[in-house]
Amino acid sequence: MGLLKEGDKAPAFKGLNEKGENVKLSDYKGKKLVLYFYPKDSTPGCTAEACDLRDNYNQFQAKGYEILGVSPDGVKSHVKFIEKYELPFHLLADEDHSIADAFGAWGEKSMYGKKYMGILRSTFVIDEKGKIEKVIEKVDTKAHTKQLL
């Protein structure tokens, strides 16, 4: 299917955050949303990306953005990840990868010659009306904020 493109309407989604609360795209109506997909809590690249967003969170807030991370990890894993790195934004548990599927962020990957299905690290900036205004396919985990702002 491929990743959604700029100008596409963001698919409605629903998932559990680290507090076990349901979070929906419609909760962000009237706000700008940075929706980022990452493979796994507490791995080096994913930690670098989350900490870069955390360290620049005030800049995002000042420009009217909310941040929401999505990975196939469960709620308990997200709780530990948020506590360990003091992340100020919510993470959604997408264990059935339905949210990632909807955005085209679930696909074939390859490591050490083995092919498997997993999260394609990517970020979508969604405007106040639910339209995708920016897509980042090649995420620089250490400088993700620079790519976004």
C-alpha angles and dihedrals in degrees: 000000000000131000119309114257137229110282094031119123109252111245116247109253140178129196143153119263126210090278092055091251122140112247121193134186088242089064086072098050108138091022133088113245132202103204110188128185118207132173106233143357118251097010116131099254095040092048091049090050095047092046092049089053090045093050091052097037093115090057090053092047092049089056092048099256129141119200126219124179123204129196137150090252119114129249094264091054091050091051091055093045093050093046095046094050099028093236112189096204136068126263122207124218106227097177094156089043091229093137092048089047091052091054095041090246095126116079151117117316133178132216126172089349094305119119121215141154119259149129115310101217104241142140132219125197108207121196128223092272096051098260121135107244099174137018123194114195098167102054118194098212094199096046104028093133090060089054091052107038 
